Amino acid sequence: MAGIVIGAVIVAQVMILLRPEPPRRPPEPEAPLVSVETVVAGSGPIPVFGSGTVRPRSEIDVAAEVGGKIVAVSPNLQSGGHVSLGEVLVRIDPANYENRVQQAQADVATQRVALLQAEEEAKIARTEYEQFRARESRRGDGSPPPSPLALREPQLQAAKAALARAEAQLRDAQLALARTEVTSPFDGRVRNESADVGRFVAPGESLGRIYASDVVEVVIPVSDGDAVLIPSLWSLQAGHDDRSVAAVVTMEYGDRSFSWEGYVDRAETALDEQSRTIDIVVRVPDPFSDGRPADGDSEVGTPPPLLVGQFVQVAIEGIEPEEYFVVPRRALRPGNEVWAIGADGRVTIVVVDVLQESDEKIYVIGDLADGQSVIVAGTNVATEGMEVRVNDAGVR
């Protein structure tokens, strides 16, 4: 038994002596492995991004100004229909109003005759007075001044006033007759309607709702920092069609994006009390034209119009600095720092002035260079001059 134990010990020692040496590896380098992306020198205007809901430039209730029975309704006056400027949308039975016009015309004719009679009587009265004054002068007696009543001046003024009143009543009757036709004040689209032939409507009763289709607006709230980037913002005059500050409105439709050209029309002159933002009003002309595919692909079927009520993204052309850089958003560190990598592979900490931010990019001014690499991942701590290793797969 003792021999077995001794033999086992000897075998173990031999195995230990004959075991192979483990492979020797160089020590891992201490420099962290980082992912980088490149800086791009900016050119052109810096975009100001925002979002909002499309609303009509103008929207009104179509209402009857006179009462009566509806005898005709335009086929375009239905939800989604297109109406034109001056188009008759609803016609109210004009019979009663035509009768009132004829009555007013007759009254005008009567008052014109009465005025002619009053003028002739006034002339006769003036002539009689002149003859009386001449006789009195030959006798040497002075003649008293004539009474206005004797010259029939009040009667003449009354006849003129009666004619003016009759003519005003005729104009009212003609205006009421014209208002039996309810017309569209602009080219527009119908949001809803409630007009039917045979229905009796009262003055002021709504018959539908339409909105202007020539221009739509998008109100986007921006911070004062973004408002600074919009050129000539506070000198823009509302409604003057000044298209000097261009904008692009983008709408998602299905799984595609479509865009329309627009411009900044004005800025609201008061801060929002809750968000402390400034509302910028962007106008889009001809919104019912087909949208342009945002990705440039023209084979997309039938493009949509810019729909009222749609939530859209807006990019406004901002100011154009002499020199700025576009940096990946992931490269921005606390304190507005960017960790750039020099030609020697060491870190340079650059403090930048952030002009604008988007989901993936930031627009900055700082001591950077076009094509320079900046760290986007791999380390959460960096010091000036720190050596790093670049992950070639992460270079973009």
VOBA-223300 format. One record per residue (C-alpha): chain; x, y, z; residue number from 1; residue in one letter. Coordinates in nm, 2 decimals, always signed. Layout:
<sites>
 ch      u      v      w   i aa
  A      X      Y      Z NUM  A
...
</sites>
This chain:
<sites>
 ch      u      v      w   i aa
  A  +0.00  +0.00  +0.00   1  M
  A  +0.29  +0.23  +0.09   2  A
  A  +0.45  +0.15  -0.25   3  G
  A  +0.13  +0.27  -0.43   4  I
  A  +0.13  +0.60  -0.25   5  V
  A  +0.50  +0.65  -0.31   6  I
  A  +0.46  +0.57  -0.68   7  G
  A  +0.17  +0.81  -0.72   8  A
  A  +0.38  +1.09  -0.56   9  V
  A  +0.67  +1.02  -0.80  10  I
  A  +0.44  +1.03  -1.10  11  V
  A  +0.29  +1.36  -0.99  12  A
  A  +0.63  +1.52  -0.95  13  Q
  A  +0.73  +1.40  -1.29  14  V
  A  +0.41  +1.54  -1.45  15  M
  A  +0.48  +1.87  -1.28  16  I
  A  +0.83  +1.88  -1.41  17  L
  A  +0.73  +1.80  -1.76  18  L
  A  +0.42  +2.03  -1.79  19  R
  A  +0.45  +2.29  -2.08  20  P
  A  +0.51  +2.65  -2.01  21  E
  A  +0.20  +2.87  -2.05  22  P
  A  +0.21  +3.11  -2.35  23  P
  A  +0.32  +3.45  -2.26  24  R
  A  +0.10  +3.75  -2.37  25  R
  A  +0.20  +4.11  -2.38  26  P
  A  +0.02  +4.32  -2.12  27  P
  A  -0.31  +4.48  -2.24  28  E
  A  -0.25  +4.85  -2.33  29  P
  A  -0.41  +5.10  -2.09  30  E
  A  -0.54  +5.33  -2.37  31  A
  A  -0.92  +5.30  -2.40  32  P
  A  -1.08  +5.18  -2.72  33  L
  A  -1.31  +5.45  -2.85  34  V
  A  -1.55  +5.50  -3.14  35  S
  A  -1.53  +5.82  -3.34  36  V
  A  -1.71  +6.01  -3.61  37  E
  A  -1.59  +6.30  -3.82  38  T
  A  -1.65  +6.67  -3.80  39  V
  A  -1.79  +6.84  -4.12  40  V
  A  -1.74  +7.21  -4.20  41  A
  A  -2.08  +7.37  -4.23  42  G
  A  -2.20  +7.57  -4.53  43  S
  A  -2.52  +7.75  -4.60  44  G
  A  -2.79  +7.86  -4.35  45  P
  A  -2.82  +7.69  -4.02  46  I
  A  -3.17  +7.53  -4.00  47  P
  A  -3.41  +7.61  -3.71  48  V
  A  -3.62  +7.30  -3.64  49  F
  A  -3.97  +7.30  -3.51  50  G
  A  -4.31  +7.12  -3.53  51  S
  A  -4.67  +7.22  -3.53  52  G
  A  -5.02  +7.15  -3.66  53  T
  A  -5.14  +7.28  -4.00  54  V
  A  -5.42  +7.53  -3.97  55  R
  A  -5.62  +7.74  -4.22  56  P
  A  -5.51  +8.09  -4.29  57  R
  A  -5.88  +8.19  -4.27  58  S
  A  -6.19  +7.99  -4.16  59  E
  A  -6.55  +8.12  -4.14  60  I
  A  -6.90  +8.00  -4.09  61  D
  A  -7.12  +8.03  -4.39  62  V
  A  -7.43  +8.20  -4.26  63  A
  A  -7.75  +8.34  -4.40  64  A
  A  -7.80  +8.72  -4.36  65  E
  A  -8.17  +8.70  -4.44  66  V
  A  -8.43  +8.45  -4.35  67  G
  A  -8.63  +8.23  -4.58  68  G
  A  -8.66  +7.89  -4.74  69  K
  A  -8.36  +7.74  -4.92  70  I
  A  -8.44  +7.68  -5.28  71  V
  A  -8.09  +7.58  -5.41  72  A
  A  -7.76  +7.45  -5.27  73  V
  A  -7.43  +7.43  -5.46  74  S
  A  -7.32  +7.07  -5.52  75  P
  A  -6.98  +7.18  -5.40  76  N
  A  -7.11  +7.27  -5.06  77  L
  A  -7.04  +6.93  -4.89  78  Q
  A  -6.77  +6.81  -4.66  79  S
  A  -6.44  +6.81  -4.85  80  G
  A  -6.58  +7.00  -5.14  81  G
  A  -6.39  +7.28  -5.32  82  H
  A  -6.56  +7.62  -5.36  83  V
  A  -6.45  +7.92  -5.56  84  S
  A  -6.44  +8.29  -5.49  85  L
  A  -6.79  +8.44  -5.56  86  G
  A  -6.96  +8.10  -5.61  87  E
  A  -7.32  +8.09  -5.50  88  V
  A  -7.33  +7.83  -5.22  89  L
  A  -7.70  +7.87  -5.11  90  V
  A  -7.99  +8.05  -5.26  91  R
  A  -8.29  +8.16  -5.05  92  I
  A  -8.63  +8.20  -5.20  93  D
  A  -8.62  +8.56  -5.33  94  P
  A  -8.99  +8.62  -5.40  95  A
  A  -9.07  +8.82  -5.08  96  N
  A  -8.75  +9.03  -5.13  97  Y
  A  -8.83  +9.10  -5.50  98  E
  A  -9.17  +9.23  -5.39  99  N
  A  -9.01  +9.46  -5.14 100  R
  A  -8.78  +9.60  -5.41 101  V
  A  -9.08  +9.67  -5.63 102  Q
  A  -9.26  +9.84  -5.34 103  Q
  A  -8.95 +10.05  -5.26 104  A
  A  -8.92 +10.14  -5.63 105  Q
  A  -9.28 +10.26  -5.64 106  A
  A  -9.23 +10.47  -5.33 107  D
  A  -8.92 +10.63  -5.48 108  V
  A  -9.12 +10.72  -5.79 109  A
  A  -9.40 +10.87  -5.58 110  T
  A  -9.15 +11.08  -5.37 111  Q
  A  -8.98 +11.20  -5.69 112  R
  A  -9.31 +11.34  -5.81 113  V
  A  -9.38 +11.49  -5.47 114  A
  A  -9.04 +11.66  -5.49 115  L
  A  -9.11 +11.80  -5.83 116  L
  A  -9.44 +11.94  -5.71 117  Q
  A  -9.26 +12.09  -5.40 118  A
  A  -9.00 +12.25  -5.63 119  E
  A  -9.26 +12.40  -5.86 120  E
  A  -9.46 +12.54  -5.56 121  E
  A  -9.14 +12.69  -5.42 122  A
  A  -9.07 +12.86  -5.75 123  K
  A  -9.42 +13.00  -5.77 124  I
  A  -9.40 +13.12  -5.41 125  A
  A  -9.06 +13.29  -5.48 126  R
  A  -9.21 +13.46  -5.80 127  T
  A  -9.51 +13.59  -5.61 128  E
  A  -9.29 +13.73  -5.34 129  Y
  A  -9.07 +13.91  -5.59 130  E
  A  -9.38 +14.06  -5.76 131  Q
  A  -9.51 +14.17  -5.42 132  F
  A  -9.18 +14.33  -5.32 133  R
  A  -9.17 +14.52  -5.66 134  A
  A  -9.51 +14.67  -5.60 135  R
  A  -9.42 +14.78  -5.25 136  E
  A  -9.10 +14.94  -5.38 137  S
  A  -9.30 +15.15  -5.63 138  R
  A  -9.53 +15.28  -5.36 139  R
  A  -9.23 +15.37  -5.14 140  G
  A  -9.32 +15.12  -4.88 141  D
  A  -9.06 +14.88  -4.75 142  G
  A  -9.14 +14.51  -4.78 143  S
  A  -9.09 +14.28  -4.48 144  P
  A  -8.85 +13.98  -4.52 145  P
  A  -9.02 +13.67  -4.65 146  P
  A  -9.12 +13.39  -4.42 147  S
  A  -8.96 +13.05  -4.50 148  P
  A  -9.31 +12.91  -4.49 149  L
  A  -9.43 +13.17  -4.74 150  A
  A  -9.15 +13.06  -4.98 151  L
  A  -9.23 +12.69  -4.91 152  R
  A  -8.87 +12.61  -4.81 153  E
  A  -8.96 +12.36  -4.53 154  P
  A  -9.20 +12.18  -4.76 155  Q
  A  -8.92 +12.15  -5.02 156  L
  A  -8.67 +12.02  -4.76 157  Q
  A  -8.93 +11.77  -4.64 158  A
  A  -8.99 +11.64  -5.00 159  A
  A  -8.62 +11.60  -5.05 160  K
  A  -8.59 +11.41  -4.72 161  A
  A  -8.88 +11.19  -4.81 162  A
  A  -8.71 +11.10  -5.14 163  L
  A  -8.38 +11.03  -4.97 164  A
  A  -8.56 +10.80  -4.72 165  R
  A  -8.74 +10.62  -5.00 166  A
  A  -8.41 +10.57  -5.19 167  E
  A  -8.24 +10.43  -4.88 168  A
  A  -8.53 +10.19  -4.83 169  Q
  A  -8.49 +10.08  -5.19 170  L
  A  -8.12 +10.02  -5.14 171  R
  A  -8.20  +9.82  -4.83 172  D
  A  -8.45  +9.61  -5.02 173  A
  A  -8.20  +9.55  -5.30 174  Q
  A  -7.93  +9.46  -5.05 175  L
  A  -8.17  +9.21  -4.88 176  A
  A  -8.25  +9.06  -5.23 177  L
  A  -7.88  +9.03  -5.31 178  A
  A  -7.83  +8.85  -4.97 179  R
  A  -8.06  +8.58  -5.07 180  T
  A  -7.76  +8.44  -5.25 181  E
  A  -7.49  +8.33  -5.00 182  V
  A  -7.15  +8.34  -5.18 183  T
  A  -6.80  +8.22  -5.10 184  S
  A  -6.56  +8.50  -5.00 185  P
  A  -6.26  +8.30  -5.12 186  F
  A  -6.13  +7.99  -5.28 187  D
  A  -6.17  +7.73  -5.02 188  G
  A  -6.26  +7.38  -4.89 189  R
  A  -6.57  +7.28  -4.70 190  V
  A  -6.52  +7.15  -4.35 191  R
  A  -6.88  +7.07  -4.29 192  N
  A  -7.23  +7.18  -4.40 193  E
  A  -7.59  +7.18  -4.29 194  S
  A  -7.78  +7.33  -4.58 195  A
  A  -8.07  +7.14  -4.75 196  D
  A  -8.32  +7.25  -5.01 197  V
  A  -8.66  +7.32  -4.84 198  G
  A  -8.51  +7.41  -4.50 199  R
  A  -8.61  +7.74  -4.35 200  F
  A  -8.32  +7.94  -4.21 201  V
  A  -8.32  +8.25  -3.99 202  A
  A  -8.08  +8.54  -4.03 203  P
  A  -7.74  +8.46  -3.89 204  G
  A  -7.79  +8.08  -3.89 205  E
  A  -7.49  +7.88  -3.99 206  S
  A  -7.51  +7.67  -4.30 207  L
  A  -7.16  +7.53  -4.30 208  G
  A  -6.80  +7.60  -4.24 209  R
  A  -6.53  +7.67  -4.50 210  I
  A  -6.16  +7.76  -4.49 211  Y
  A  -5.93  +7.93  -4.74 212  A
  A  -5.73  +7.69  -4.95 213  S
  A  -5.47  +7.92  -5.11 214  D
  A  -5.25  +7.93  -4.80 215  V
  A  -5.22  +7.74  -4.47 216  V
  A  -5.02  +7.82  -4.16 217  E
  A  -4.81  +7.63  -3.92 218  V
  A  -4.74  +7.77  -3.58 219  V
  A  -4.42  +7.64  -3.42 220  I
  A  -4.30  +7.74  -3.08 221  P
  A  -3.92  +7.80  -3.06 222  V
  A  -3.69  +7.91  -2.78 223  S
  A  -3.54  +8.26  -2.78 224  D
  A  -3.21  +8.09  -2.87 225  G
  A  -3.36  +7.95  -3.18 226  D
  A  -3.54  +8.28  -3.26 227  A
  A  -3.20  +8.46  -3.27 228  V
  A  -3.10  +8.23  -3.56 229  L
  A  -3.40  +8.34  -3.78 230  I
  A  -3.28  +8.65  -3.99 231  P
  A  -3.49  +8.97  -3.99 232  S
  A  -3.75  +8.80  -3.77 233  L
  A  -3.89  +9.11  -3.60 234  W
  A  -3.90  +9.32  -3.92 235  S
  A  -4.13  +9.08  -4.11 236  L
  A  -4.47  +9.22  -4.19 237  Q
  A  -4.76  +8.99  -4.14 238  A
  A  -4.95  +8.91  -4.47 239  G
  A  -4.70  +9.10  -4.69 240  H
  A  -4.60  +8.78  -4.88 241  D
  A  -4.23  +8.84  -4.79 242  D
  A  -4.06  +8.51  -4.87 243  R
  A  -3.71  +8.61  -4.77 244  S
  A  -3.70  +8.36  -4.49 245  V
  A  -3.76  +8.02  -4.65 246  A
  A  -3.89  +7.71  -4.47 247  A
  A  -3.96  +7.35  -4.56 248  V
  A  -4.27  +7.17  -4.41 249  V
  A  -4.25  +6.79  -4.40 250  T
  A  -4.55  +6.56  -4.34 251  M
  A  -4.55  +6.19  -4.28 252  E
  A  -4.80  +6.00  -4.50 253  Y
  A  -4.81  +5.63  -4.46 254  G
  A  -4.45  +5.52  -4.44 255  D
  A  -4.32  +5.81  -4.66 256  R
  A  -4.23  +6.17  -4.61 257  S
  A  -4.35  +6.46  -4.83 258  F
  A  -4.25  +6.82  -4.82 259  S
  A  -4.37  +7.17  -4.93 260  W
  A  -4.20  +7.50  -4.97 261  E
  A  -4.30  +7.77  -4.73 262  G
  A  -4.18  +8.09  -4.56 263  Y
  A  -4.18  +8.26  -4.23 264  V
  A  -4.47  +8.51  -4.23 265  D
  A  -4.44  +8.66  -3.88 266  R
  A  -4.36  +8.60  -3.51 267  A
  A  -4.61  +8.65  -3.23 268  E
  A  -4.50  +8.94  -3.01 269  T
  A  -4.57  +8.78  -2.68 270  A
  A  -4.40  +8.49  -2.50 271  L
  A  -4.61  +8.18  -2.41 272  D
  A  -4.66  +8.21  -2.04 273  E
  A  -4.63  +7.84  -1.98 274  Q
  A  -4.35  +7.73  -2.20 275  S
  A  -4.17  +8.07  -2.24 276  R
  A  -4.14  +8.02  -2.61 277  T
  A  -4.20  +8.24  -2.91 278  I
  A  -4.46  +8.13  -3.17 279  D
  A  -4.33  +8.15  -3.53 280  I
  A  -4.60  +8.15  -3.80 281  V
  A  -4.49  +7.97  -4.12 282  V
  A  -4.71  +8.00  -4.43 283  R
  A  -4.73  +7.74  -4.71 284  V
  A  -4.88  +7.86  -5.04 285  P
  A  -5.09  +7.63  -5.25 286  D
  A  -5.11  +7.35  -4.99 287  P
  A  -5.34  +7.13  -5.20 288  F
  A  -5.07  +7.08  -5.46 289  S
  A  -4.90  +6.74  -5.45 290  D
  A  -4.63  +6.71  -5.19 291  G
  A  -4.27  +6.65  -5.30 292  R
  A  -4.12  +6.32  -5.19 293  P
  A  -3.87  +6.41  -4.92 294  A
  A  -3.64  +6.12  -5.02 295  D
  A  -3.65  +6.22  -5.39 296  G
  A  -3.83  +5.90  -5.50 297  D
  A  -4.09  +6.00  -5.75 298  S
  A  -4.25  +5.65  -5.78 299  E
  A  -4.47  +5.68  -5.48 300  V
  A  -4.82  +5.66  -5.62 301  G
  A  -5.05  +5.96  -5.57 302  T
  A  -4.88  +6.22  -5.34 303  P
  A  -5.11  +6.38  -5.08 304  P
  A  -5.20  +6.74  -5.03 305  P
  A  -5.09  +6.92  -4.71 306  L
  A  -5.39  +6.83  -4.49 307  L
  A  -5.53  +7.08  -4.23 308  V
  A  -5.49  +6.94  -3.88 309  G
  A  -5.18  +6.73  -3.98 310  Q
  A  -4.88  +6.74  -3.75 311  F
  A  -4.57  +6.84  -3.94 312  V
  A  -4.20  +6.91  -3.90 313  Q
  A  -4.06  +7.24  -4.01 314  V
  A  -3.71  +7.35  -4.10 315  A
  A  -3.65  +7.72  -4.13 316  I
  A  -3.34  +7.86  -4.30 317  E
  A  -3.16  +8.05  -4.03 318  G
  A  -2.85  +8.27  -4.04 319  I
  A  -2.54  +8.18  -4.22 320  E
  A  -2.22  +8.23  -4.01 321  P
  A  -1.89  +8.27  -4.17 322  E
  A  -1.75  +7.94  -4.02 323  E
  A  -1.92  +7.67  -3.82 324  Y
  A  -1.91  +7.29  -3.79 325  F
  A  -2.16  +7.01  -3.79 326  V
  A  -2.08  +6.76  -3.52 327  V
  A  -2.26  +6.43  -3.42 328  P
  A  -2.49  +6.49  -3.13 329  R
  A  -2.33  +6.20  -2.94 330  R
  A  -2.00  +6.38  -2.94 331  A
  A  -2.13  +6.67  -2.72 332  L
  A  -2.03  +6.63  -2.36 333  R
  A  -2.13  +6.81  -2.04 334  P
  A  -2.01  +7.17  -2.03 335  G
  A  -2.04  +7.19  -2.41 336  N
  A  -1.72  +7.00  -2.46 337  E
  A  -1.62  +6.79  -2.76 338  V
  A  -1.34  +6.54  -2.73 339  W
  A  -1.14  +6.56  -3.05 340  A
  A  -0.85  +6.34  -3.15 341  I
  A  -0.53  +6.50  -3.29 342  G
  A  -0.29  +6.37  -3.55 343  A
  A  -0.08  +6.21  -3.26 344  D
  A  -0.38  +6.00  -3.15 345  G
  A  -0.43  +6.20  -2.83 346  R
  A  -0.74  +6.37  -2.70 347  V
  A  -0.79  +6.75  -2.73 348  T
  A  -1.08  +6.89  -2.53 349  I
  A  -1.26  +7.16  -2.73 350  V
  A  -1.52  +7.39  -2.57 351  V
  A  -1.77  +7.48  -2.84 352  V
  A  -2.05  +7.73  -2.87 353  D
  A  -2.37  +7.54  -2.97 354  V
  A  -2.58  +7.73  -3.22 355  L
  A  -2.84  +7.46  -3.30 356  Q
  A  -2.93  +7.10  -3.22 357  E
  A  -3.12  +6.84  -3.40 358  S
  A  -3.19  +6.47  -3.33 359  D
  A  -2.85  +6.35  -3.47 360  E
  A  -2.64  +6.67  -3.53 361  K
  A  -2.53  +6.98  -3.35 362  I
  A  -2.41  +7.30  -3.52 363  Y
  A  -2.12  +7.46  -3.33 364  V
  A  -1.85  +7.72  -3.34 365  I
  A  -1.52  +7.62  -3.19 366  G
  A  -1.16  +7.52  -3.25 367  D
  A  -1.23  +7.23  -3.48 368  L
  A  -1.13  +7.13  -3.83 369  A
  A  -1.31  +6.97  -4.12 370  D
  A  -1.27  +6.59  -4.12 371  G
  A  -1.14  +6.58  -3.76 372  Q
  A  -1.24  +6.28  -3.55 373  S
  A  -1.44  +6.32  -3.23 374  V
  A  -1.51  +6.06  -2.97 375  I
  A  -1.88  +5.94  -2.96 376  V
  A  -1.85  +5.63  -2.75 377  A
  A  -1.60  +5.41  -2.56 378  G
  A  -1.51  +5.62  -2.26 379  T
  A  -1.69  +5.85  -2.02 380  N
  A  -1.38  +6.02  -1.90 381  V
  A  -1.12  +6.21  -2.09 382  A
  A  -0.83  +6.43  -2.01 383  T
  A  -0.62  +6.67  -2.22 384  E
  A  -0.35  +6.47  -2.40 385  G
  A  -0.49  +6.13  -2.31 386  M
  A  -0.39  +5.85  -2.55 387  E
  A  -0.68  +5.65  -2.70 388  V
  A  -0.72  +5.37  -2.95 389  R
  A  -0.96  +5.42  -3.23 390  V
  A  -1.21  +5.14  -3.31 391  N
  A  -1.17  +5.13  -3.69 392  D
  A  -1.52  +4.98  -3.72 393  A
  A  -1.66  +5.29  -3.55 394  G
  A  -1.50  +5.55  -3.78 395  V
  A  -1.75  +5.74  -3.99 396  R
</sites>
